[in-house]
């Protein structure tokens, strides 16, 4: 892994199957170890706590205003809620998601936006199809928020709540929407064409730039609106998600793994969380 000369990347934890959905929350890094079926919280010294077990692959994470955890359950296309240590159904997305659900962002009011694959990612030959983005109200009511997206994946909401940015992994772009007060999405537009990049998880910083994880290029890339590359951090294996955290949110956490194939990932446990310091702090949601 390479970074600015003089900066040594730090391996926070190893031995994950496949980390996804990193979030900085209450002084810890939270993440889903998808193919070990667990949600974890990690202290900055590497101490790890298992929060819950999610049989059908956990992915995106977020919190309701009262502090209850929401977690995407991928293969049964649900969002679950952790109530007093027990997972219960928050929203069923079976009528909206055309394949496995994936990442999620939850706003300050508890409204969630959830992407899905749109097609079988393990099929041969691959047959990519567009997918819809789901919006879930705080009471669990779900509807289609946007249509025709190329594998909607990581998402962020700007600090003013006015803009949602979605990574289209099979579209090679970051797509923005204007958010109205009721959470509906309007004015779909290309925020950045990534010139062949494959955006997976994303996060937002205080200068309005987005960091995106690119598993094909084994790196995290910082881009401005319009697509100008501002910085990049190269990994020694696929980089699938990233999050700005730490006490002042100037640590970039990268979730990396040697493979994304479910059985292989669970067997070789090549997943890591690697951190590097950056100059611009994270903002917004998640």
C-alpha positions, -999 to +999 in steps of 0.1 A: +000+000+000+013+035-009+005+069+004+021+103+008+059+098+016+065+096+053+030+083+061+028+047+071-006+030+066-018+012+097-035-022+097-062-019+124-076-054+122-071-085+100-089-118+096-122-105+082-140-125+056-153-094+037-159-061+053-186-037+041-206-007+053-181+011+075-195+038+098-179+060+124-203+061+153-199+068+190-161+068+189-158+034+171-157+021+136-187-001+129-188-025+099-204-056+085-183-087+080-206-099+053-195-135+048-191-142+085-226-128+090-218-104+118-218-067+125-187-055+144-177-024+163-139-017+165-120+006+188-090+025+176-067+000+194-082-029+174-104-042+201-135-058+184-170-063+197-196-085+179-228-065+179-252-090+162-254-120+139-272-115+105-277-148+088-285-134+053-254-113+048-252-079+066-242-048+046-252-011+050-255+003+086-272+033+101-291+046+131-325+059+140-327+091+160-333+071+192-300+052+187-313+019+174-292+002+148-305-005+113-287-031+092-293-043+056-299-080+054-289-086+018-302-119+004-337-117+019-339-080+009-348-066+042-336-039+066-335-051+102-336-031+134-318-040+166-342-037+195-329-045+229-303-069+215-328-087+191-331-081+154-366-074+141-380-064+107-378-027+100-386-028+062-392-055+036-378-044+002-388-076-017-412-056-039-385-030-048-351-047-049-346-070-080-316-087-064-296-086-032-297-054-013-264-037-005-253-004+010-275+022+028-274+057+042-296+069+070-303+106+075-307+126+107-344+119+108-340+081+103-350+080+067-329+054+048-319+050+012-309+014+001-294+001-031-294-033-046-275-053-072-302-055-098-289-088-111-270-119-101-234-108-097-221-144-097-239-155-128-219-166-159-222-149-183-228-117-164-261-099-174-261-064-158-295-048-154-306-015-139-319-013-104-341+009-083-331+028-051-354+023-022-363+050+003-376+039+037-394+062+061-386+061+098-417+040+104-404+013+080-427+023+050-407+017+018-411+031-017-390+035-049-369+066-046-351+065-080-350+041-110-327+029-137-294+029-117-264+008-126-258-012-094-266+016-068-241+011-040-225+034-015-244+067-008-238+099+011-260+129+022-245+163+023-245+182+057-274+204+047-294+174+038-301+188+003-282+164-018-279+126-020-249+112-040-250+075-051-222+054-064-233+035-095-207+007-095-217-006-130-223+029-143-187+041-135-201+073-120-213+092-089-249+103-094-265+132-074-301+139-066-317+170-049-335+159-018-367+176-008-378+180+028-400+149+025-370+128+014-381+125-022-354+127-049-354+150-079-330+165-105-310+134-112-275+143-126-240+130-130-219+143-101-187+128-114-178+105-144-150+083-130-134+075-164-134+037-159-135+037-121-157+013-103-171+031-072-182+008-043-184+024-008-181+062-006-178+089+020-179+127+019-155+154+032-157+190+044-145+204+010-173+186-008-151+159-022-160+122-023-137+093-014-147+062-033-134+027-029-125+010-062-120-028-058-108-033-094-080-008-090-072-017-054-075+019-042-095+046-026-098+078-047-108+113-037-126+132-064-142+166-068-176+173-084-170+170-121-145+141-117-111+157-110-089+133-090-076+150-059-059+122-041-056+084-040-044+057-016-034+023-031-040-010-014-024-044-017-058-060-023-093-050-034-107-019-017-144-023-013-154+005+012-141+035+029-151+058+058-137+090+073-136+087+111-115+090+142-119+117+169-117+146+143-128+125+113-094+129+096-086+092+094-095+073+062-105+037+070-103+014+040-120-021+040-100-044+018-101-081+009-084-106-014-117-117-029-154-109-028-166-145-036-186-156-006-172-191-001-136-181-008-138-150+014-151-170+043-123-196+038-093-174+034-102-145+058-081-120+039-102-090+049-086-060+067-093-026+080-065-002+071-062+034+081-043+064+069-044+101+080-059+127+056-061+164+056-098+171+052-124+158+078-155+138+070-189+154+071-225+145+064-241+111+065-231+083+070 
